[in-house]
Amino acid sequence: MSLALLNPGRLGALGIPNRILFAPLTRVRASASNVPGPLMAEYYRQRASAGLLIAEATMVAADAQAWPHQPGLHSEEQVAGWRQVTDAVHAAGGRIQVQLWHPGRATHPSLNAGVQPVSSSAKALRGDTIHTPQGKQEYPVPRALRTEEIPGIVEAFRRAAANALAAGFDGVQIHGAHGYLIDQFLRDGVNDRADNYGGSVANRSRLLFEIVDAAASVLGADRVGVRVSPLVAFNDMTDSAPAALLEHVAKEADRRGLAYLELRHADQALPEERELNRVARAAFRGPLVLNGGFSRESGEAALREGRADAIAYGVPFLANPDLPRRFLENAPLNTPDVSGFYAISSPRGYTDYPALPPAFAAE
């Protein structure tokens, strides 16, 4: 029986040759001025056999950095750097989007020329520390964005979407997950606002969809995807009613005809995550992407059971640049070099993973 993972499909405007997506992963290989270079171009080129590559979290503004050597899309130099990446991927026959992102409270002034972090509310991220040029530090209390400042955030995402188009990307993913700025508005564990961006699910989702609409005004809705993670606790995040939040987000994404909705699981096998999968499937009629610890077998089962239209793989694709071929041939996978995940500017654990030899065949 052929693998459903290897069937062609469609994500909005993009035809895809398989349902195996490359998830966005932080890799800290941009320059100190946040410009992608040849090393990043080679990394993404190696993985061009993915149904779709989604490039890593990318800054929409100069004061939105959360770690060194993170790429941006807010300057002409960065656009030119990303053009090297997209040209390399397209020359190899691939398709690539970029994940547009703002950290909100999940950063530190020392990474942003002394600028205080912003968020939906003045609540510090608890229970963790952040790496800064001065070493590990506590997360500071952010400044709650004033209502009149929010259009500026939306405009930063719109400009980044325009820069993504200029850089040759096939679309964008809006990062509404993992406790970063948009998620800090979505989830009521952080958002305690009393204006039109707080309180009800519709109000807390307002920033997300203002950003989505701004990106769609540049690219078209069928080249814009959204990632959400209603149950992922990373970055000190909670919500009192994650299913209701997801249902509203999914319905609004469906109404706009977005390219896809990506649901990021904490653990896709948990019953509560399966319930969120059901909610998303019922409310969103477009392509649903699942992400969260999937193997070849569990990803295949999710597609065959109709729970998803594509599966995003992170670490398995990081360590296996030819992952679709390995799944096809049921070949063994490379062991990830964890020490190289964040080896700044180094090819180690980045572009040095071997592909299968041409004549390989599983026994």
Helices and strands as residue ranges (DSSP letters): G 4-6, E 9-11, E 14-16, E 20-22, H 38-46, E 52-59, H 76-91, E 96-101, G 109-111, E 118-119, E 129-132, E 135-138, E 143-144, G 147-149, H 150-166, E 172-176, H 181-186, H 201-204, H 206-219, G 221-223, E 224-228, H 242-256, E 260-264, H 271-283, E 288-291, H 296-304, E 310-313, H 315-319, H 323-329, G 338-340
